[in-house]
């Protein structure tokens, strides 16, 4: 698909599916979708009250006030760590809103601890299910229809993390889930392009720490400020609409990746730990207790 295609037609009239949509960045994605003319929005979240409140607000938002058709917004309660629940939620989304044109895999959890302190089920398995497996399950359900419908551009935005590009103490399980997402997301992008499905663009977003509460207590490494959710969403959204393969923010994420790629491991350990302070960034992590 040409890179100079205007951004707005991607969203106008689209059916959008957003996971983890009731708060934080997910809520901001939903608001952008409504503002930019999406016809239907599926708000997937485990928090029914927050999702329903947001859905009601978006249905009666500025579009409705100005006389334009407000988006058809549905709150769909789903635990994305459950594969059968994901399948049922896709079926409900399809029945009530139609096939998704845009998929935003935003839901995620973080566990910050030494590896041997992680509980095998509530920490290790749950993190992998929500952060790595659920995006695959959802994409597998919606991709056949996306591939078949070439009438409009399609988008998949996968919210990964800078933690998926560099190893970091106290992030072993979280980092592994994001490494998995990046590998899958990039491979999916190449497969779609190689098979001639150019109307579908896959974007992988790799941000450093964001002030959503998930990483409360974490400290940004050298030259890496804690981003606001608004800044992060703006970058991811723009990249998704343009079909940019990977979006890394802030710029220091690319710098750290470059150093890690060219330096011997022990040299990077010294620089990453003592100079960039990557290895101590999670020492004071408390999170928000998902």
N, C-alpha and C positions, 0 to 999 in steps of 0.2 A: 504494500500500500504506500502511495507517495507520502513522503514526510511533510510536504507542504499542504496536506489536506487540513482544512480548517477544523478547529477543535470542537466547536459547538455541536455540529451534527452528530457526533458520537453520542452525546447525552440526550439531545432533544428527541422526545418520543420513545426513549429506551425503557426497557424493563431492567431494573437494577436489583441485584441481590447483594446484601452486605451482611457479613457475620460480625458478631460482637458490636451490634449497631446501636445499642441503647445508651452508650456513654462514651466519653473520651473521643478518640479519633474516629471511631465508628459513627458516632453521632454527627461529627463534622462532615464526614463523607456523605451521610444521608441528607444533611442540609444543603450541601453543594449540589447533589443530584436533583433535589427538588427545585432549587433556585435556577438551575440550568436547563430545566424543561423535561426532566424524566417523566414518562407517562405513568410508570408504576414502580414502586419501591418496596422490596421485601426486607423488613428489619428482623434479622435473625438474632435472637439473644436468649439467654437463660433467665434474664430478669424481666418477667412479664410486665410488671407495673411500669417500669421505666420505658420499656419498648412501646407499650400501649399509649403512654402519655406523649411520647415523641411522635408516634403515628398520628394521633389526634391533632397535634399541633401542626404537623406538615400538611395534613389534609385541609386545614382551615387557614393556611398561611397566606403570604402575599399574593400568590397566584389567584386564589379564590377571592380575595378582597378586590383585586383589580378586574375581576370578571373573566379571567382566563381559567381554563380547566385546571383544577388542582390535581396533583398526582394521586393515583390510587395507592395508598400506603397501607400495608398490612404488617402488624407485629406477629411474628411467628416464633413461638417459644420452642427452642430446640437445644438439646445438649449435643454439641458437635463432636464430643468425644465418643458418642455412641453411633456406630455406622448405620444401624437400622433406623435410628431417629433422624439421621441426616437424609436417608433415602425417603422417609415419610415426609420430611419437611420439603424436600425438592418436589415431591408429588403434589403437596398442598400449594406450594408456590406456583407451580405450573398450572394447576387447576384454577387458582384464584386470580393470578396476575399474568400468566403466559410464560413462555420460555424466556429465561434471562438473556439479555444482550450484554450485560456488564456484570461481572462477578468480582467482588472485592473481598478477598480472604483476609479479614482483619482480626478475627478473634485470636487471642493468645493469652498464655499465662507465663509467669516466670517464677522459678524457684532459685534462690540465691543461697547456696550452701556448699560446703565441701562435698565431694561426690559421695563419700561413704556415709554422710549424714542424710542423704535422700532416702525417703521411703520408696520401696520398689513400685508400689501401686499408685499412691496418691501424689507422688512427685515424679518418678521416672516415667512410668507408663502413661499417666495422665498428661504430662507435658508433651510427650511424643504424639499422643492421640490428637490433642487439640492443635498443637503448633505445626505438626508435620503431616499426619495422616488425614485429618479432617479436610484440609485444602485439596488433597488428592481425591478423596471420596466425593467431595462436592463437584469438583471439576469433571471427574469421570461421569457423573450423572448428567451434567448440563452440556458437555462438549459435543455430543453427537448432534444435538439440535443447532448449536452454534455453527458447526461445520456445514450442516445442510443448508442453512439460511444465509445466503450471500447478498441479501437485499440491503443490508446496512452493516457498518463496521461493528465488530465485537471486541470486547476488552476483558482481560483478566488481570487484576492487580493483586499481587501476592505480597503481603507485608512481612518481610523477613527482618533482618537486623544486622548491624555491623558486627554483632557477636557471631554471626555466621561466616565472617571473613577472617577473624583472628581468635585464636585460643585465649581464654581468660580464666584465671582462678575464680572459684565460686560460681561459675556459670557453665559447668561441664554439660549438664543435661539440657539447659536452655540453649546453649551454643550448638550442641549436636542437633537439636530440633531445627534450628535455623540453618545450619549447614545443609541439612537434608532438604529443607524447603528451597534453598537457593539452587542446589543441584537439580532438583526436580523441575523447578520453575524454568530454569535456563534450558534444560533438555526439552521440556514441552515446547518452549518457544521455537527451538531449532526444528523439532519434529513438524510443527505446524507449517513453518516456512518451507521446509523441505518437501512436504507433501502438497504444496500449492494452496494452502489455506491462508492466504495473505490478508483476508478480511478480519482475521483474529490476531490481535496483538497481545503479547504477554509482557507485563512489566513487573520486575522484582524491585521492591523498595527496601533499601538497607540503611536505616537511620541509626545513629548513635542514641544516647539516652534522651528520652522525651519526658517532659514534666507532666505525665498523666497520673502519677501516683503509683504506677506499676513498679517503678524503679526508685521509690522514695529511699533516700539515704545514699544512693550511688553518687559518685563524683565523676564528672567528665574528665577524661585524660587531657594531657597538655594540648592546647589549641582546639579543644573540643567542648564547646559550651553545651549545656543542657538546652535542648531545643524546646520551644513551646509546641503544643499540639497543632496550633494554627500554622506555624511555619512548616512543620513536617507534612501536614495534610496538603498544603499548597504545593509543595514540591512533588509529592507522590501523585497528586491529581493531575498536575500539568504533564508529568511524565507518562501517566496512563493515557491521557487523551491524545498525546502525540505518538504513542506507541514506542516510547523509549525503552530499550531492553532492560537496562539497570539504572536505578537512581540511587546514588549514595550521598548522604548528608550527615554532617557538614563536610566540607572539602577535606578535612583532616583524615577522614575515613580512607579516602583514596591514597593519601600520603602514607598512612600506616601500612596499607596493603602493599604499596610499592616497596617500602623498606623491608617488610617481611618477605617479599618475593625475591629480593636480591641479596639479602644478608644471610650469612650462615645462622643456623638456629641459635647457637649460644650468643652470638653477637646481637641478634634481635632480642633475645631474652634480656640482655643487659640494657639495651636501648629502650625496648618496650616497657620494661619494668622500672628503670631508674629515671629515664629521660621523659618518655611519654606518660609514664605512670598508669599504663593500661592495666597492669597486673594488680594494682591496689585499688582500682576504681570501685570494686564491689565490697571492700572491707567493712563499710558502714551501712550496707544495704539492709533495709527493713521491709520494703515493699508495702503492699496494702492488704496482704493476707487473703488472696483469692482462695 
